[in-house]
Amino acid sequence: MSVNEELLRSVMGHIETWPNLLDMSTWRCGTTRCFAGWTADLAGAEWIADSLDQTQVGPIDGEMWFAGSVVRSASGELFHVSEFARRELGLTAEAADTLFDASNTLKDLREMVENLCDFGTTYDAAPKTQVEVTAP
C-alpha cells in the first residue's frame, strides 16, 4: 500500500484554509471534523447518520460502532471513519493512529503530512548529519 499524497495534501490544504473547522477530538461535530473526518468528506464517503447518533451499527470489521462515526464508501461498504480514512490515505494502522491522534496540533499535522509524503512515515526518516543530531 502506498501513501495517497494527493489526498493527504488535499485534506491538509482544506484544514489550513479553514483551521477553525478542525477539531481533532471528534470525528465530526456540526461543521468541524478531525483529519480522518475531513478525509472521509473529501474522498466522497457518505455519513450514514447524524454525528450525535449513538445507535450501534455493525459488526463492521468485527466491531460495533456508533452510527455517527460510520461512513458508506462509493461501493456501498460501511466503514468506521478512521478505517475508511486509513485505507483512502494508504496508511499503515500505526501511521493512521499517529496522524488521527486527538492531541495533534495543526503544526503536528503539517509535519506528519510532509513526512508521510516524503518518507512514507509520520516522522522525519531522513538520515541526520552529526551536526543536526548534536545541535541544541
DSSP file with accessible surface (Angstrom, degrees, kcal/mol):
  #  RESIDUE AA STRUCTURE BP1 BP2  ACC     N-H-->O    O-->H-N    N-H-->O    O-->H-N    TCO  KAPPA ALPHA  PHI   PSI    X-CA   Y-CA   Z-CA
    1    1 A M              0   0  161      0, 0.0     2,-0.3     0, 0.0    91,-0.1   0.000 360.0 360.0 360.0 130.7    0.0    0.0    0.0
    2    2 A S        -     0   0  103     89,-0.1     2,-0.1     1,-0.0    89,-0.0  -0.837 360.0 -96.2-111.6 151.6    1.4    3.4   -0.9
    3    3 A V        -     0   0   31     -2,-0.3     2,-1.5   113,-0.2    87,-0.3  -0.367  28.8-130.9 -64.9 133.3    0.6    6.7    0.6
    4    4 A N     >  +     0   0   58     85,-2.6     4,-2.6     1,-0.2     5,-0.2  -0.685  30.7 177.8 -86.6  84.8   -2.0    8.7   -1.3
    5    5 A E  H  > S+     0   0   93     -2,-1.5     4,-2.8     1,-0.2     5,-0.3   0.874  74.4  56.5 -59.2 -40.2   -0.1   12.0   -1.4
    6    6 A E  H  > S+     0   0  166      1,-0.2     4,-2.1     2,-0.2    -1,-0.2   0.938 111.9  41.0 -59.9 -47.0   -2.7   13.8   -3.4
    7    7 A L  H  > S+     0   0   18      2,-0.2     4,-2.8     1,-0.2     5,-0.3   0.917 113.7  53.6 -69.2 -41.7   -5.4   13.1   -0.9
    8    8 A L  H  X S+     0   0    0     -4,-2.6     4,-2.5     1,-0.2    -2,-0.2   0.944 113.4  42.9 -55.7 -48.6   -3.1   13.8    2.1
    9    9 A R  H  X S+     0   0   98     -4,-2.8     4,-2.7     2,-0.2    -1,-0.2   0.863 112.6  53.7 -68.3 -34.5   -2.2   17.2    0.7
   10   10 A S  H  X S+     0   0   60     -4,-2.1     4,-2.3    -5,-0.3    -2,-0.2   0.935 111.2  44.8 -64.9 -46.0   -5.8   18.0   -0.3
   11   11 A V  H  X S+     0   0    0     -4,-2.8     4,-2.6     2,-0.2    -2,-0.2   0.942 114.8  48.7 -63.7 -44.6   -7.0   17.3    3.3
   12   12 A M  H  X S+     0   0    7     -4,-2.5     4,-2.7    -5,-0.3     5,-0.2   0.917 110.7  51.0 -63.6 -40.6   -4.2   19.3    4.7
   13   13 A G  H  X S+     0   0   29     -4,-2.7     4,-2.0     2,-0.2    -1,-0.2   0.908 110.3  49.5 -61.8 -41.0   -4.9   22.2    2.3
   14   14 A H  H  X S+     0   0   39     -4,-2.3     4,-2.1     2,-0.2    -2,-0.2   0.935 112.2  47.7 -62.6 -46.0   -8.5   22.1    3.3
   15   15 A I  H  < S+     0   0    1     -4,-2.6     6,-0.2     1,-0.2    -2,-0.2   0.907 111.9  49.4 -63.8 -40.9   -7.6   22.2    7.0
   16   16 A E  H  < S+     0   0   80     -4,-2.7    -1,-0.2     1,-0.2    -2,-0.2   0.846 110.7  50.8 -69.4 -30.4   -5.2   25.0    6.6
   17   17 A T  H  < S+     0   0   89     -4,-2.0    -1,-0.2     1,-0.2    -2,-0.2   0.875 127.6  22.8 -71.5 -38.1   -7.7   27.0    4.6
   18   18 A W    ><  +     0   0  123     -4,-2.1     3,-2.2    -5,-0.2    -1,-0.2  -0.533  69.7 160.1-127.3  66.5  -10.4   26.6    7.4
   19   19 A P  G >  S+     0   0   64      0, 0.0     3,-1.7     0, 0.0    -1,-0.1   0.786  71.5  67.8 -62.6 -24.9   -8.4   25.8   10.6
   20   20 A N  G 3  S+     0   0  123      1,-0.3    -4,-0.1    -3,-0.1    -5,-0.1   0.655  94.7  58.7 -68.6 -12.5  -11.5   26.8   12.7
   21   21 A L  G <  S+     0   0   35     -3,-2.2    12,-2.3    -6,-0.2     2,-0.5   0.297  84.9 100.4 -97.9   8.8  -13.2   23.7   11.3
   22   22 A L  B <   +a   33   0A  35     -3,-1.7     2,-0.3    10,-0.2    12,-0.2  -0.846  37.8 163.1 -96.9 127.3  -10.6   21.3   12.7
   23   23 A D    >   -     0   0   55     10,-2.2     3,-1.4    -2,-0.5    -3,-0.0  -0.834  15.2-172.8-141.6  99.3  -11.4   19.5   15.9
   24   24 A M  T 3  S+     0   0   16     -2,-0.3    10,-0.1     1,-0.2    80,-0.1   0.602  78.5  71.0 -71.4  -7.1   -9.1   16.5   16.4
   25   25 A S  T 3  S+     0   0   89      1,-0.1     2,-0.3     8,-0.1    -1,-0.2   0.546 103.1  36.0 -87.7  -5.9  -11.1   15.4   19.4
   26   26 A T  S <  S-     0   0   46     -3,-1.4     8,-0.3     1,-0.1    -3,-0.2  -1.000  71.5-130.5-148.5 144.8  -14.1   14.3   17.4
   27   27 A W  S    S-     0   0   78     -2,-0.3     7,-1.3     1,-0.3     2,-0.3   0.925  93.2 -24.1 -57.5 -45.7  -14.7   12.6   14.1
   28   28 A R  E     +B   33   0A  31      5,-0.2     2,-0.3    23,-0.1    -1,-0.3  -0.923  57.2 176.5-166.4 144.0  -17.3   15.3   13.3
   29   29 A C  E >  S-B   32   0A  63      3,-2.0     3,-2.4    -2,-0.3     2,-0.3  -0.866  71.0 -45.5-151.8 112.3  -19.5   17.6   15.2
   30   30 A G  T 3  S-     0   0   58     -2,-0.3    21,-0.1     1,-0.3    -1,-0.0  -0.445 126.9 -18.6  61.3-118.4  -21.6   20.1   13.3
   31   31 A T  T 3  S+     0   0   99     -2,-0.3    -1,-0.3    -3,-0.1     2,-0.2   0.451 118.8  94.7-100.1  -0.4  -19.3   21.6   10.7
   32   32 A T  E <   + B   0  29A  29     -3,-2.4    -3,-2.0   -10,-0.1     2,-0.3  -0.594  48.3 175.8 -92.4 155.4  -16.0   20.6   12.4
   33   33 A R  E     -aB  22  28A  30    -12,-2.3   -10,-2.2    -5,-0.2    -5,-0.2  -0.979  26.5-124.7-147.1 158.7  -14.0   17.4   11.6
   34   34 A C     >  -     0   0    2     -7,-1.3     4,-2.7    -2,-0.3     5,-0.3  -0.338  51.2 -85.9 -89.4-177.0  -10.8   15.7   12.6
   35   35 A F  H  > S+     0   0    0      1,-0.2     4,-2.3     2,-0.2     5,-0.1   0.930 131.9  47.5 -59.4 -44.1   -8.3   14.7   10.0
   36   36 A A  H  > S+     0   0    0      1,-0.2     4,-2.5     2,-0.2    -1,-0.2   0.905 110.8  51.9 -64.4 -40.5  -10.0   11.4    9.4
   37   37 A G  H  > S+     0   0    0      2,-0.2     4,-2.3     1,-0.2    -2,-0.2   0.917 111.0  46.6 -62.7 -43.6  -13.4   13.1    9.2
   38   38 A W  H  X S+     0   0   22     -4,-2.7     4,-2.9     2,-0.2     5,-0.2   0.880 109.9  55.0 -66.7 -34.8  -12.2   15.6    6.5
   39   39 A T  H  X S+     0   0    0     -4,-2.3     4,-2.0    -5,-0.3     6,-0.2   0.948 108.3  48.4 -60.6 -46.8  -10.6   12.7    4.6
   40   40 A A  H  <>S+     0   0    0     -4,-2.5     5,-2.5     1,-0.2     4,-0.3   0.938 114.0  46.3 -59.5 -46.7  -13.9   10.9    4.5
   41   41 A D  H ><5S+     0   0   45     -4,-2.3     3,-1.2     1,-0.2    -2,-0.2   0.942 115.9  43.9 -61.0 -48.2  -15.7   14.0    3.3
   42   42 A L  H 3<5S+     0   0   69     -4,-2.9    -1,-0.2     1,-0.3    -2,-0.2   0.734 110.3  56.0 -74.3 -19.9  -13.1   14.9    0.7
   43   43 A A  T 3<5S-     0   0   32     -4,-2.0    -1,-0.3    -5,-0.2    -2,-0.2   0.385 120.3-105.8 -91.5   2.8  -12.8   11.3   -0.5
   44   44 A G  T < 5 +     0   0   55     -3,-1.2    -3,-0.2    -4,-0.3    -2,-0.1   0.617  64.8 152.7  89.2  13.7  -16.6   11.1   -1.2
   45   45 A A      < -     0   0   13     -5,-2.5     2,-0.5    -6,-0.2    -1,-0.2  -0.400  38.0-134.6 -72.8 156.3  -17.8    9.0    1.7
   46   46 A E  E     -C   72   0B 118     26,-2.3    26,-3.0    -2,-0.1     2,-0.3  -0.951  12.1-130.3-115.0 124.7  -21.3    9.4    2.9
   47   47 A W  E     -C   71   0B  33     -2,-0.5    24,-0.2    24,-0.2    21,-0.1  -0.571  13.2-150.3 -69.9 135.7  -22.0    9.6    6.6
   48   48 A I  S    S+     0   0   49     22,-2.1     2,-0.3    19,-0.4    -1,-0.1   0.642  70.0   9.9 -86.3 -13.7  -24.8    7.2    7.4
   49   49 A A  S    S-     0   0   20     21,-0.4    -1,-0.1    18,-0.4    21,-0.0  -0.964  92.5 -69.2-154.5 169.2  -26.3    9.1   10.4
   50   50 A D    >   -     0   0  104     -2,-0.3     3,-2.0     1,-0.1    -2,-0.1  -0.284  52.5-111.2 -59.4 149.0  -26.2   12.4   12.3
   51   51 A S  T 3  S+     0   0   31      1,-0.3   -23,-0.1   -21,-0.1    -1,-0.1   0.758 117.4  51.2 -60.0 -24.4  -23.0   12.9   14.2
   52   52 A L  T 3  S+     0   0  130     15,-0.1     2,-0.5    16,-0.0    -1,-0.3   0.491  78.3 119.6 -91.4  -2.3  -24.7   12.5   17.6
   53   53 A D    <   +     0   0   54     -3,-2.0    15,-2.4     1,-0.2    16,-0.2  -0.500  36.4 179.8 -69.5 113.8  -26.4    9.2   16.6
   54   54 A Q        +     0   0  136     -2,-0.5    -1,-0.2    12,-0.2     2,-0.1   0.164  30.9 135.6-103.4  19.0  -25.2    6.6   19.1
   55   55 A T        -     0   0   88      1,-0.1    12,-2.5    11,-0.1     2,-0.3  -0.456  62.9-112.9 -62.3 133.7  -27.2    3.7   17.6
   56   56 A Q  E     -E   66   0C 102     10,-0.2     2,-0.4    -2,-0.1    10,-0.2  -0.559  37.2-172.9 -74.3 132.8  -24.9    0.7   17.5
   57   57 A V  E     -E   65   0C  29      8,-3.0     8,-2.6    -2,-0.3     3,-0.3  -0.978  29.2 -27.1-125.7 139.8  -24.1   -0.4   13.9
   58   58 A G  E     -     0   0C  37     -2,-0.4     6,-0.2     1,-0.3     2,-0.1  -0.899  47.1-103.8 140.0-168.8  -22.2   -3.5   12.9
   59   59 A P  E     +     0   0C 101      0, 0.0     2,-0.5     0, 0.0    -1,-0.3   0.325  57.7 170.4 -75.9 141.3  -20.4   -5.6   13.2
   60   60 A I  E >  S-E   63   0C  14      3,-3.1     3,-1.6    -3,-0.3    19,-0.1  -0.995  79.5 -11.8-120.5 119.0  -18.0   -3.7   10.9
   61   61 A D  T 3  S-     0   0  101     -2,-0.5    -1,-0.2     1,-0.3     3,-0.1   0.882 133.7 -54.9  52.4  37.1  -14.6   -5.3   10.8
   62   62 A G  T 3  S+     0   0   69      1,-0.2     2,-0.3    -3,-0.0    -1,-0.3   0.495 120.5  94.6  82.3   3.4  -15.7   -7.3   13.7
   63   63 A E  E <   -E   60   0C 110     -3,-1.6    -3,-3.1    -6,-0.0     2,-0.4  -0.906  69.6-123.9-128.6 157.1  -16.7   -4.4   15.9
   64   64 A M  E     -     0   0C  92     -2,-0.3     2,-0.3    -5,-0.2    -6,-0.2  -0.777  33.4-174.3 -95.3 140.9  -19.9   -2.4   16.8
   65   65 A W  E     -E   57   0C  66     -8,-2.6    -8,-3.0    -2,-0.4     2,-0.2  -0.942  33.2 -97.3-133.3 156.7  -19.7    1.4   16.2
   66   66 A F  E >   -E   56   0C  94     -2,-0.3     3,-2.3   -10,-0.2   -10,-0.2  -0.545  36.1-126.6 -68.3 137.3  -21.9    4.4   16.8
   67   67 A A  G >  S+     0   0    4    -12,-2.5     3,-1.8     1,-0.3   -19,-0.4   0.842 106.7  66.6 -56.2 -33.4  -23.8    5.2   13.6
   68   68 A G  G 3  S+     0   0    6    -15,-2.4    -1,-0.3     1,-0.3   -14,-0.1   0.615 102.0  47.6 -66.5 -10.4  -22.5    8.8   13.8
   69   69 A S  G <  S+     0   0   10     -3,-2.3    12,-2.6   -16,-0.2     2,-0.4   0.222  94.2  95.7-113.2  15.2  -18.9    7.6   13.2
   70   70 A V  E <   - D   0  80B   0     -3,-1.8   -22,-2.1    10,-0.2   -21,-0.4  -0.870  51.3-169.4-112.2 138.0  -19.7    5.3   10.2
   71   71 A V  E     -CD  47  79B   0      8,-2.9     8,-2.5    -2,-0.4     2,-0.5  -0.878  17.8-133.2-122.2 157.0  -19.4    6.1    6.6
   72   72 A R  E     -CD  46  78B  92    -26,-3.0   -26,-2.3    -2,-0.3     6,-0.2  -0.937  23.1-138.9-109.1 127.7  -20.5    4.4    3.4
   73   73 A S    >   -     0   0   14      4,-2.9     3,-2.0    -2,-0.5   -28,-0.1  -0.283  32.3 -98.3 -76.0 170.7  -18.0    4.2    0.6
   74   74 A A  T 3  S+     0   0  110      1,-0.3    -1,-0.1     2,-0.1   -30,-0.0   0.818 126.9  55.9 -60.3 -28.3  -18.9    4.8   -3.1
   75   75 A S  T 3  S-     0   0   93      2,-0.1    -1,-0.3     1,-0.0    -2,-0.0   0.502 122.6-107.1 -83.9  -3.1  -19.1    1.0   -3.5
   76   76 A G  S <  S+     0   0   37     -3,-2.0     2,-0.1     1,-0.3    -2,-0.1   0.383  72.0 140.5  96.7  -3.8  -21.6    0.8   -0.6
   77   77 A E        -     0   0  108     -5,-0.1    -4,-2.9     1,-0.1     2,-0.4  -0.469  48.3-129.5 -73.6 145.9  -19.4   -0.7    2.0
   78   78 A L  E     +D   72   0B  58     -6,-0.2     2,-0.3    -2,-0.1    -6,-0.2  -0.792  32.4 171.4 -95.8 138.4  -19.7    0.5    5.6
   79   79 A F  E     -D   71   0B  12     -8,-2.5    -8,-2.9    -2,-0.4     2,-0.2  -0.990  40.8-108.6-139.8 148.1  -16.5    1.6    7.4
   80   80 A H  E >>  -D   70   0B   8     -2,-0.3     4,-2.5   -10,-0.2     3,-0.5  -0.561  45.5-114.2 -66.1 143.9  -15.7    3.3   10.7
   81   81 A V  H 3> S+     0   0    0    -12,-2.6     4,-2.7     1,-0.3     5,-0.2   0.862 114.4  53.6 -55.9 -37.6  -14.4    6.7    9.6
   82   82 A S  H 3> S+     0   0   34    -13,-0.2     4,-2.4     1,-0.2    -1,-0.3   0.900 110.7  45.7 -67.6 -36.8  -10.9    6.0   10.8
   83   83 A E  H <> S+     0   0   40     -3,-0.5     4,-2.4     2,-0.2     5,-0.2   0.906 112.8  50.2 -72.4 -39.6  -10.6    2.8    8.8
   84   84 A F  H  X S+     0   0    8     -4,-2.5     4,-2.7     2,-0.2     5,-0.2   0.961 114.0  45.3 -60.0 -48.7  -12.1    4.4    5.7
   85   85 A A  H  X S+     0   0    0     -4,-2.7     4,-2.5    -5,-0.2    -2,-0.2   0.911 110.9  53.6 -63.0 -42.3   -9.6    7.3    6.0
   86   86 A R  H  X>S+     0   0   45     -4,-2.4     5,-2.3    -5,-0.2     4,-0.8   0.946 112.8  43.6 -57.2 -47.5   -6.7    5.0    6.7
   87   87 A R  H ><5S+     0   0   99     -4,-2.4     3,-0.6     1,-0.2    -2,-0.2   0.916 114.0  49.2 -66.2 -44.9   -7.4    3.0    3.5
   88   88 A E  H 3<5S+     0   0   77     -4,-2.7    -1,-0.2     1,-0.2    -2,-0.2   0.860 113.9  46.3 -63.3 -36.0   -8.0    6.0    1.3
   89   89 A L  H 3<5S-     0   0    0     -4,-2.5   -85,-2.6    -5,-0.2    -1,-0.2   0.578 109.0-124.9 -83.0  -9.8   -4.8    7.6    2.5
   90   90 A G  T <<5 +     0   0    8     -4,-0.8     2,-0.3    -3,-0.6    -3,-0.2   0.873  56.7 153.5  70.5  37.6   -2.8    4.4    2.1
   91   91 A L      < -     0   0    3     -5,-2.3    -1,-0.2    -6,-0.2     2,-0.1  -0.690  46.9-118.4-102.0 153.0   -1.6    4.4    5.6
   92   92 A T     >  -     0   0   89     -2,-0.3     4,-2.6     1,-0.1     5,-0.2  -0.383  37.4-106.9 -72.4 164.2   -0.5    1.7    7.9
   93   93 A A  H  > S+     0   0   58      1,-0.2     4,-2.6     2,-0.2     5,-0.2   0.910 121.8  51.5 -60.8 -40.1   -2.5    1.2   11.1
   94   94 A E  H  > S+     0   0  149      2,-0.2     4,-2.1     1,-0.2    -1,-0.2   0.933 110.7  46.5 -64.0 -45.8    0.3    2.7   13.1
   95   95 A A  H  > S+     0   0    9      1,-0.2     4,-2.9     2,-0.2     5,-0.2   0.910 113.0  50.2 -64.4 -40.4    0.7    5.8   10.9
   96   96 A A  H  X S+     0   0    3     -4,-2.6     4,-2.9     2,-0.2    -2,-0.2   0.931 108.9  51.3 -63.9 -45.0   -3.1    6.3   10.9
   97   97 A D  H  < S+     0   0  114     -4,-2.6     4,-0.4    -5,-0.2    -1,-0.2   0.908 113.8  45.3 -58.1 -40.9   -3.2    6.1   14.7
   98   98 A T  H >< S+     0   0   54     -4,-2.1     3,-0.9    -5,-0.2    -2,-0.2   0.942 115.6  45.0 -68.3 -47.1   -0.5    8.7   15.0
   99   99 A L  H 3< S+     0   0    0     -4,-2.9    -2,-0.2     1,-0.2   -64,-0.2   0.879 116.2  45.8 -66.0 -37.6   -2.0   11.0   12.4
  100  100 A F  T 3< S+     0   0   18     -4,-2.9    -1,-0.2    -5,-0.2    -2,-0.2   0.413  80.5 133.5 -88.8   3.0   -5.5   10.8   13.8
  101  101 A D    X   -     0   0   74     -3,-0.9     3,-1.7    -4,-0.4    -3,-0.1  -0.282  60.2-131.7 -58.8 135.7   -4.5   11.2   17.5
  102  102 A A  T 3  S+     0   0   61      1,-0.3   -78,-0.2   -77,-0.1    -1,-0.1   0.718 101.5  62.1 -64.2 -20.5   -6.7   13.8   19.3
  103  103 A S  T 3  S+     0   0   89    -79,-0.1    -1,-0.3   -78,-0.1     2,-0.1   0.559  76.1 118.9 -85.2  -4.9   -3.7   15.6   20.7
  104  104 A N    <   -     0   0   22     -3,-1.7   -80,-0.2   -80,-0.1     2,-0.2  -0.358  50.8-151.7 -66.2 136.9   -2.3   16.7   17.3
  105  105 A T     >  -     0   0   72     -2,-0.1     4,-2.6     1,-0.1     5,-0.2  -0.487  33.7 -99.7 -95.0 172.5   -2.0   20.4   16.6
  106  106 A L  H  > S+     0   0   45      1,-0.2     4,-2.5     2,-0.2     5,-0.2   0.915 127.2  51.7 -58.6 -41.8   -2.1   22.0   13.2
  107  107 A K  H  > S+     0   0  121      1,-0.2     4,-2.4     2,-0.2    -1,-0.2   0.922 108.6  50.7 -61.1 -44.9    1.7   22.2   13.3
  108  108 A D  H  > S+     0   0   52      1,-0.2     4,-2.7     2,-0.2    -2,-0.2   0.928 110.9  48.8 -58.0 -46.4    1.9   18.4   14.1
  109  109 A L  H  X S+     0   0    0     -4,-2.6     4,-2.8     1,-0.2     5,-0.2   0.918 109.3  52.4 -61.9 -44.8   -0.4   17.6   11.2
  110  110 A R  H  X S+     0   0  100     -4,-2.5     4,-2.2     1,-0.2    -1,-0.2   0.936 112.5  45.1 -54.7 -49.9    1.6   19.7    8.8
  111  111 A E  H  X S+     0   0   91     -4,-2.4     4,-2.6     1,-0.2    -2,-0.2   0.911 113.6  48.9 -62.9 -44.3    4.8   18.0    9.7
  112  112 A M  H  X S+     0   0   17     -4,-2.7     4,-2.9     2,-0.2     5,-0.2   0.907 110.1  50.7 -65.2 -41.5    3.3   14.5    9.6
  113  113 A V  H  X S+     0   0    1     -4,-2.8     4,-2.5     2,-0.2     5,-0.2   0.938 112.0  47.7 -62.3 -44.7    1.7   15.1    6.2
  114  114 A E  H  X S+     0   0   84     -4,-2.2     4,-2.6    -5,-0.2     5,-0.2   0.932 113.8  47.4 -61.1 -44.4    5.0   16.3    4.8
  115  115 A N  H  X>S+     0   0   23     -4,-2.6     4,-3.5     2,-0.2     6,-0.9   0.897 110.8  51.4 -65.5 -39.5    6.9   13.3    6.3
  116  116 A L  H  X5S+     0   0    3     -4,-2.9     4,-1.2     4,-0.3    -1,-0.2   0.922 114.1  44.1 -62.9 -41.1    4.3   10.9    5.0
  117  117 A C  H  <5S+     0   0   11     -4,-2.5    -2,-0.2    -5,-0.2    -1,-0.2   0.886 123.2  36.4 -70.3 -38.0    4.6   12.3    1.5
  118  118 A D  H  <5S+     0   0   97     -4,-2.6    -2,-0.2    -5,-0.2    -3,-0.2   0.868 138.9   9.2 -82.1 -39.0    8.4   12.4    1.7
  119  119 A F  H  <5S-     0   0   79     -4,-3.5    -3,-0.2     2,-0.3    -2,-0.2   0.471  91.1-116.5-124.1  -9.9    9.2    9.3    3.6
  120  120 A G  S  <<S+     0   0   40     -4,-1.2     2,-0.3    -5,-0.8    -4,-0.3   0.633  87.3  90.4  78.6  11.1    6.0    7.2    4.0
  121  121 A T  S    S-     0   0   32     -6,-0.9    -2,-0.3     2,-0.3    -1,-0.3  -0.908  84.2-119.3-132.8 164.3    6.2    7.7    7.8
  122  122 A T  S    S+     0   0   21     -2,-0.3     2,-0.3    -7,-0.1    -7,-0.2   0.587  96.8  61.1 -81.0  -8.9    4.7   10.2   10.2
  123  123 A Y  S    S-     0   0  146     -8,-0.2     2,-0.9    -9,-0.1    -2,-0.3  -0.759 101.8 -90.6-114.4 164.5    8.2   11.1   11.4
  124  124 A D        +     0   0   71     -2,-0.3    -2,-0.1     1,-0.2    -9,-0.0  -0.612  41.3 179.1 -75.7 106.3   11.2   12.5    9.5
  125  125 A A        +     0   0   47     -2,-0.9    -1,-0.2   -10,-0.2     3,-0.1   0.321  36.4 124.1 -93.8   7.3   13.1    9.4    8.3
  126  126 A A  S    S-     0   0   32      1,-0.1    -2,-0.0     0, 0.0    -7,-0.0  -0.453  73.8-101.7 -68.0 139.4   15.9   11.3    6.6
  127  127 A P        -     0   0  126      0, 0.0     2,-0.3     0, 0.0    -1,-0.1  -0.350  39.7-133.8 -60.0 138.7   19.3   10.4    7.7
  128  128 A K        -     0   0  104     -3,-0.1     2,-0.2     4,-0.0    -3,-0.0  -0.730   7.9-129.8 -96.3 146.8   20.7   13.1   10.1
  129  129 A T     >  -     0   0   78     -2,-0.3     4,-2.2     1,-0.1     5,-0.2  -0.497  30.9-107.2 -83.9 163.2   24.1   14.6   10.0
  130  130 A Q  H  > S+     0   0  142      1,-0.2     4,-2.1     2,-0.2     5,-0.2   0.896 121.6  54.4 -57.6 -38.9   26.3   14.7   13.1
  131  131 A V  H  > S+     0   0  110      1,-0.2     4,-1.2     2,-0.2    -1,-0.2   0.925 108.3  48.0 -62.9 -43.2   25.7   18.5   13.3
  132  132 A E  H  4 S+     0   0  107      1,-0.2    -1,-0.2     2,-0.2    -2,-0.2   0.892 112.1  49.8 -65.3 -38.6   21.9   18.0   13.2
  133  133 A V  H  < S+     0   0   96     -4,-2.2    -1,-0.2     1,-0.2    -2,-0.2   0.891 118.4  37.2 -69.2 -36.4   21.9   15.3   15.9
  134  134 A T  H  < S+     0   0   91     -4,-2.1    -1,-0.2    -5,-0.2    -2,-0.2   0.522  88.0 116.9 -96.6  -3.4   24.1   17.4   18.3
  135  135 A A     <        0   0   56     -4,-1.2    -3,-0.0    -5,-0.2    -4,-0.0  -0.338 360.0 360.0 -65.6 143.7   22.6   20.8   17.5
  136  136 A P              0   0  179      0, 0.0    -1,-0.1     0, 0.0    -2,-0.0  -0.169 360.0 360.0 -67.4 360.0   20.8   22.4   20.6
